[in-house]
Structure formats: structure tokens, C-alpha cells
């Protein structure tokens, strides 16, 4: 099981907080050690000064009253006692009458002279220092984390906007733009990295839109320019004497005329100005008539019928192209199934029993001027492209799949609320 995804916003905030906590911890340790060395060093220095005075007074036999010094005190730490008996001086934290003290000891005529200074205040001072350091670190980490979260939110929001625009462009909205792509300073020099990405996306979208518009204009211009001379050639061909040559010429001219009409239809669909002319129809009967008009041996199954609101001409065009494609590239039997009671939307399924759709079509969708004919590459031509375009006008969800037991399977889901009554 994959762990839940963490958004960029929280990754940045957590990283900033972790770094700030690490820095606060390092600084806290350094401050604690520096203050502890200074404070403990001062107490140790005072204990040694008391010890020197006590040794001088002991040497001259003078009273040591008020110096906090003792000879062989039983509470002297054993390690410090051994050090003094070996002839060396030293200091060590210990206890005296239940209080924390700093001991200083040195040899004195075969005995151990010890002096002490109170050490409890040092403990309390260091504890208060640690508490202050911890509180400051928590406050600083929280402040930095909030600042990091705010900054990350702004970055994440801008990236989210850029991603949303990219998805709109992918869906076909070539007019979508992030903005002018300017940074806080205005102009290219003022761009930050997120603004640079947004500007690059806008630039790509603009270039893509220009190229597609040029392609659409070229397709429309070619189709319009071919239409007039083609009509004249068709009329001239009718004057040829009857025979096989005339049939062959008329057959090729009719194919060229269909191609020209398809190109004109594609150019209209590309323009985005096509609108559906909706009316109420019996879905089962509508599908039967459309399939019968193709003149191809196709079985129609009505699982559930209903009256739907649609554009008959456009739906006829979609189904006719799908049925013709199934017979041309698949194998019999070709079956069209209507299920108006399907949830959540009425569905029409066109199914053949051939080799199925190629992987390239399933992944990228139909591509223009590509057929299964030898020398023309693999894929599909204008028929499926027109079906996709007309489906977009009707709001039909058109999906190309392969059946588990073989064969191409095309699913049409009519718009939500298409059923009348």
C-alpha cells in the first residue's frame, strides 16, 4: 500500500520547521555550554581561591573561620580525596550537608584540606537558561513554520493555477492562460521560477494555438478550393462513354468528394462554432434507422429504450462512422447495443470481433489521415476523428476500448439528463 501523498505546501513547511528546529537545537547547545563553562568556571575559581587562603592560614596556624574550609571532611568525593592524597589539587561538584557544592582539595601535611562554594544557584541558573532556550526555540520554530507555510501556500497556489491551466489546454481550451508571467519586479528580470514556468506555459500554449489555427485554416482552404473544381470534374465525367474506365473514374471521384466533405466537416468542428439542434427522439428506433442506413449487416440490440433529447443528424453521423469503421477494420458480427436505462447516463455500445483497436489509438485517440491501409501507417483516419468532434458538440462521452474476449468496443455515453420524462 502506497503512503498518502504529501502536498508541496506541507513538504516546504515541514522542511523549514525541521531546519529551524535543528538550528535552534544547535544554538541552544552552544549557548548552554558557553554559559555553563563561564558560570562553573567562576565558581571553581572562587573555590580554588578559598582553598589557597585556607592553606596559607593552615600553614601559619591561623583560624580559618568563615572560609568554608575543612580538614578531611567525610563528604569529600572519594575521587577528589584520592587526587589530593596523591599530592595534586583538584575541584569537583559534590554535596555538603545535603546541599550541592563545588569542592576544591589539596594536600596539607599528610591530610586533605578542602574548601567549598555553594553550587545550587548554578544548577538553578542553568535550568532557567535551558527553559528559556527551549521556550525561545519552540516560539522561533513555530514562527518560522507559519512563515514557511504561508510562503509554501503562495507557491503551491501559483503552481496549482499553472497546473489547472495546463489541464485546460490539454482538454482543448487553447485560449487558457496563466497570466502575463511577470514577476514582482515586472519584466523578465523580475520573474521568479514559478512565474518563469507560467510564462513558458503561456508561450507554449500561444505557439500551439497559432499552429493549430494555421492547420485548421489550411484544411478549410484546401477543402473549399477542391470543392469547386471537383464538382466540375464530376459533371464532366458523366459525359464519358459508358464502360469500365468511366466507372473507375467516377468511383475515385466520389471517394475524393467524400474526403473533401469530411475535410469541410472537420474544419467546421475545429472552429468551435458548431451547436447541437436538439429534439426528442426514441433512442432505439433512432439507432435502428441509422444502422440500417449504412447498408451493412449489423445486429442492433435494445436492452432498454427511452425517449432522449439529441441532435439526430450528428448522432447518425457518429454511429454511421463507428459502424463503417467496425466493418472495415474489424470482423463480423458487429453488434450495436442500446441501454437507455444505464446509470448514470444512457449508453450505446458498438462492438466488433476483429483484432481490436491498436494501442496507439487507445492511448492517443484517433489521428487524422492515418488508416490501416498499407503504406499509410497504423491508426484511423477521418471517420473516427469526425465521430470524436461530433461527440464533443453533443456532449457525448466517447471512449475507445477493446473487449476482454477480443474485438474493438466503442462506448457512447449520452449527456446527463438526456432522457426526456
C-alpha positions in Angstrom: 0.0 0.0 0.0 1.4 3.4 -1.0 1.7 6.1 1.7 -0.6 9.0 1.3 0.8 11.8 -0.9 2.1 15.0 0.9 1.4 18.3 -0.8 4.3 20.5 -1.8 3.0 23.1 0.7 3.4 20.8 3.7 6.7 19.5 2.4 8.1 23.0 2.3 6.6 23.9 5.7 7.9 20.8 7.4 11.3 21.2 5.9 11.6 24.8 7.1 10.3 23.8 10.5 12.8 20.9 10.7 15.7 23.1 9.7 14.7 25.8 12.2 14.4 23.2 15.0 17.8 21.8 14.1 19.4 25.3 14.1 17.6 26.2 17.4 18.9 22.9 19.0 22.5 23.6 17.9 22.4 27.2 19.0 20.8 26.1 22.3 23.5 23.6 23.0 26.2 26.1 22.2 24.7 28.8 24.4 24.2 26.3 27.2 27.8 25.0 27.1 29.2 28.6 26.9 27.2 29.8 29.8 27.8 26.6 31.8 31.6 26.9 31.2 31.6 30.5 32.3 29.4 30.0 35.4 31.0 26.8 36.6 34.5 28.3 35.9 33.7 31.2 38.1 32.5 29.0 41.0 35.6 26.8 40.5 37.8 29.8 40.6 36.2 31.0 43.9 36.6 27.6 45.4 40.3 27.5 44.5 40.8 31.0 45.9 39.2 29.8 49.2 41.5 26.8 49.2 44.6 28.9 48.7 43.7 31.1 51.6 42.8 28.2 53.8 46.2 26.5 53.0 48.0 29.8 53.9 46.1 30.1 57.1 46.7 26.4 58.0 50.4 26.8 57.3 50.6 29.7 59.8 48.2 28.1 62.3 45.7 30.9 61.9 42.0 30.5 62.3 40.1 29.7 59.1 36.7 30.6 60.3 34.4 31.9 57.6 36.3 30.4 54.8 34.2 27.3 54.3 37.2 25.0 54.6 37.6 21.6 56.4 40.3 19.1 57.0 39.5 15.6 55.7 35.7 16.2 55.5 33.9 12.9 55.3 31.6 14.2 52.5 34.5 15.0 50.2 34.1 12.9 47.0 36.3 9.8 47.1 37.9 10.6 43.7 38.9 14.1 44.7 40.2 12.7 48.1 42.5 10.2 46.2 43.7 13.0 44.0 44.6 15.2 47.0 46.4 12.4 48.8 48.5 11.8 45.7 49.8 15.4 46.1 47.7 17.1 43.5 45.0 19.7 43.6 41.5 19.4 42.0 37.9 20.5 42.1 34.7 18.5 41.8 31.0 19.1 42.3 29.6 17.2 45.3 27.4 17.6 48.4 27.8 19.0 51.8 25.0 18.7 54.4 22.6 17.9 51.6 23.5 21.0 49.6 25.2 21.0 46.2 28.7 22.5 46.5 31.8 22.9 44.4 34.7 21.2 46.3 38.4 22.2 46.0 41.0 20.0 47.7 44.8 19.9 48.1 47.3 18.0 50.3 48.2 19.6 53.7 50.8 17.9 55.9 49.6 14.4 55.2 45.9 15.5 55.4 43.5 16.8 52.9 42.5 20.4 53.0 39.1 21.1 51.3 37.2 24.2 50.6 33.7 24.6 49.2 31.4 27.1 47.5 27.7 26.8 47.1 26.7 25.3 43.7 22.9 25.1 43.9 22.4 28.5 42.4 24.4 27.5 39.4 22.1 24.5 38.9 19.0 26.7 39.1 20.5 29.3 36.8 21.4 26.6 34.2 17.9 25.1 34.5 16.3 28.5 34.0 18.6 29.1 31.0 17.6 25.7 29.5 13.9 26.6 30.0 14.4 30.0 28.3 16.3 28.4 25.4 13.7 25.7 24.9 10.8 28.2 25.0 12.6 30.5 22.6 13.4 27.6 20.2 9.7 26.5 20.2 8.5 30.0 19.6 11.0 30.6 16.8 10.2 27.2 15.2 6.5 27.9 15.3 7.0 31.4 13.8 9.3 30.1 11.1 7.0 27.2 10.4 4.0 29.6 10.0 6.1 31.8 7.7 7.2 28.8 5.7 3.6 27.5 5.4 2.5 31.0 4.2 5.2 31.1 1.6 4.6 27.5 0.6 0.9 28.2 0.3 1.6 31.0 -2.1 4.0 28.9 -4.2 1.6 25.9 -4.2 -1.3 28.1 -5.2 0.6 29.6 -8.1 1.8 26.1 -9.2 -1.8 24.8 -8.8 -3.1 27.6 -11.0 -0.4 26.7 -13.6 -1.3 23.0 -13.5 -5.1 23.8 -13.9 -4.4 25.9 -17.0 -2.2 23.1 -18.4 -5.1 20.7 -17.9 -7.5 23.1 -19.6 -5.1 23.3 -22.6 -4.8 19.5 -22.7 -8.6 19.3 -22.7 -8.7 21.6 -25.8 -9.1 25.1 -24.3 -6.3 26.8 -26.2 -7.3 30.2 -25.0 -6.5 29.4 -21.4 -3.5 31.3 -20.0 -1.9 31.6 -16.5 -1.4 35.4 -16.9 1.3 37.7 -18.1 4.0 35.7 -16.3 5.6 38.8 -14.8 7.5 38.6 -11.5 7.2 41.2 -8.7 9.7 43.4 -10.5 7.9 43.3 -13.8 9.7 42.1 -16.9 11.9 39.1 -17.4 14.5 40.2 -14.8 11.8 40.3 -12.1 10.5 36.8 -12.7 10.9 34.1 -10.1 11.0 30.4 -11.0 7.2 29.9 -10.7 6.5 32.9 -12.9 9.0 31.7 -15.4 7.2 28.3 -15.6 3.9 30.1 -16.1 5.3 32.3 -18.8 6.8 29.3 -20.5 3.4 27.5 -20.4 1.7 30.6 -21.8 4.3 30.8 -24.6 3.8 27.1 -25.5 0.0 27.5 -25.4 0.2 30.5 -27.7 2.5 28.7 -30.1 0.4 25.6 -30.1 -2.8 27.7 -30.7 -1.2 29.5 -33.6 0.0 26.3 -35.3 -3.4 24.6 -34.8 -5.2 27.6 -36.2 -2.9 27.6 -39.2 -3.6 23.9 -39.7 -7.3 24.5 -39.4 -7.2 27.3 -41.9 -5.2 25.2 -44.3 -7.6 22.3 -44.0 -10.6 24.5 -44.6 -8.9 26.4 -47.5 -7.9 23.1 -49.2 -11.3 21.7 -48.9 -13.0 24.8 -50.2 -10.5 25.1 -53.1 -11.1 21.4 -54.1 -14.8 21.6 -53.9 -15.4 23.8 -56.9 -13.1 22.0 -59.4 -14.2 18.6 -58.1 -17.8 19.4 -58.8 -16.9 20.4 -62.4 -14.8 17.2 -62.9 -17.7 15.1 -61.6 -20.1 16.8 -64.1 -17.5 16.3 -66.9 -17.1 12.6 -66.0 -20.7 12.0 -66.6 -20.1 12.8 -70.3 -17.7 9.9 -70.7 -18.9 6.9 -72.6 -20.3 4.1 -70.5 -17.8 1.4 -69.6 -15.2 0.3 -67.0 -13.0 3.4 -67.3 -16.0 5.6 -66.5 -16.9 3.5 -63.5 -13.3 3.6 -62.2 -13.1 7.4 -62.7 -16.5 8.0 -61.0 -15.6 5.7 -58.1 -12.3 7.6 -57.4 -14.0 11.0 -57.9 -16.7 10.0 -55.4 -14.0 9.0 -52.9 -12.3 12.3 -53.4 -15.6 14.1 -52.9 -16.3 12.3 -49.6 -12.8 13.2 -48.5 -13.5 16.9 -49.4 -16.8 16.8 -47.5 -15.0 15.2 -44.5 -12.4 17.9 -44.5 -15.0 20.6 -44.6 -16.8 19.0 -41.7 -13.6 18.8 -39.7 -12.8 22.4 -40.3 -16.3 23.4 -39.0 -15.8 21.2 -35.9 -12.4 22.7 -35.4 -13.8 26.3 -35.5 -15.7 25.6 -32.3 -18.8 27.3 -33.6 -21.0 24.2 -34.2 -24.1 23.9 -32.0 -26.4 21.0 -31.5 -30.0 21.2 -32.8 -31.8 19.2 -30.0 -35.1 17.4 -30.3 -36.8 14.4 -28.7 -36.3 11.0 -30.3 -37.0 7.4 -29.5 -33.4 6.2 -28.9 -33.8 2.6 -30.0 -35.7 3.5 -33.2 -33.2 6.2 -34.0 -30.3 3.8 -33.7 -32.0 1.2 -35.8 -32.6 3.6 -38.7 -29.0 4.9 -38.5 -27.6 1.4 -38.7 -29.9 0.4 -41.4 -28.9 3.4 -43.5 -25.3 2.1 -43.6 -26.5 -0.9 -45.6 -24.1 -3.1 -43.6 -25.0 -6.4 -41.8 -25.2 -5.1 -38.2 -27.2 -6.5 -35.3 -29.0 -4.0 -33.1 -29.9 -5.0 -29.5 -32.2 -2.8 -27.4 -31.5 -3.6 -23.7 -33.6 -0.6 -22.5 -35.3 2.1 -24.6 -36.3 5.7 -23.8 -37.0 9.0 -25.4 -33.9 11.2 -25.4 -33.1 14.7 -26.4 -30.3 14.8 -29.0 -29.3 16.1 -32.5 -30.4 13.3 -34.9 -28.1 14.3 -37.7 -25.0 14.4 -35.5 -25.8 11.2 -33.7 -26.4 9.5 -37.1 -23.0 10.7 -38.3 -21.3 9.3 -35.2 -22.9 5.9 -35.3 -22.5 5.5 -39.1 -18.8 6.2 -38.9 -18.4 3.8 -36.0 -20.3 1.0 -37.7 -18.5 1.5 -41.0 -15.2 1.5 -39.2 -16.1 -1.7 -37.4 -16.9 -3.5 -40.6 -13.9 -2.1 -42.4 -11.2 -2.8 -39.8 -12.9 -5.5 -37.6 -14.7 -8.7 -38.2 -18.3 -9.8 -38.0 -20.5 -10.0 -36.1 -20.9 -6.2 -35.5 -23.3 -5.5 -32.7 -24.8 -2.2 -31.6 -26.3 -2.3 -28.1 -28.6 0.4 -26.7 -29.2 0.7 -22.9 -31.1 3.9 -22.1 -31.6 2.7 -18.5 -27.8 2.6 -17.9 -26.7 4.6 -14.8 -25.8 7.3 -14.6 -26.2 8.0 -18.4 -27.8 6.3 -21.4 -25.2 4.3 -23.4 -24.7 3.0 -26.9 -22.0 0.3 -27.5 -20.6 -0.6 -30.9 -18.7 -3.9 -30.8 -17.0 -6.0 -33.4 -15.0 -9.2 -33.1 -11.8 -8.3 -35.0 -8.3 -7.6 -33.7 -9.4 -4.6 -31.7 -8.1 -1.0 -31.7 -4.4 -0.5 -31.9 -2.6 0.6 -28.7 -1.6 3.9 -30.3 -5.3 4.8 -30.8 -6.3 3.7 -27.3 -3.6 5.9 -25.9 -3.7 9.0 -28.1 -7.1 8.8 -29.7 -7.9 8.9 -33.5 -5.5 10.8 -35.7 -6.2 12.4 -39.0 -5.1 10.9 -42.3 -3.9 7.7 -40.7 -5.5 4.4 -41.7 -4.7 0.7 -41.6 -4.1 0.7 -45.3 -0.6 -0.4 -46.3 1.9 2.4 -46.7 -0.3 4.8 -44.7 0.8 3.9 -41.2 -1.3 2.4 -38.4 -4.2 4.1 -36.8 -7.5 5.5 -38.1 -8.5 8.3 -40.5 -11.1 11.0 -40.7 -14.2 8.8 -39.8 -13.3 8.4 -36.1 -11.9 12.0 -35.9 -15.3 13.3 -37.1 -17.1 11.0 -34.6 -15.0 12.5 -31.8 -15.7 16.0 -32.9 -19.4 15.5 -33.2 -19.5 13.8 -29.8 -17.9 16.9 -28.3 -20.7 19.1 -29.8 -23.4 16.8 -28.4 -21.7 16.4 -25.0 -21.4 12.7 -25.6 -18.6 10.8 -23.7 -16.9 8.7 -26.5 -14.5 6.1 -25.3 -12.5 3.6 -27.4 -11.6 0.3 -25.7 -11.0 -3.4 -26.5 -13.3 -6.1 -25.2 -11.8 -8.6 -22.8 -12.6 -11.5 -25.2 -11.3 -9.7 -28.3 -12.6 -7.0 -30.7 -12.9 -3.3 -30.7 -15.5 -1.8 -28.3 -16.7 1.8 -28.6 -18.8 3.3 -25.7 -21.0 6.3 -26.2 -22.5 7.9 -23.0 -25.2 10.5 -23.7 -25.2 13.7 -21.6 -26.6 13.7 -18.1 -30.3 14.4 -18.3 -30.7 13.4 -22.0 -33.6 11.2 -21.2 -36.9 13.1 -21.6 -39.6 12.4 -18.9 
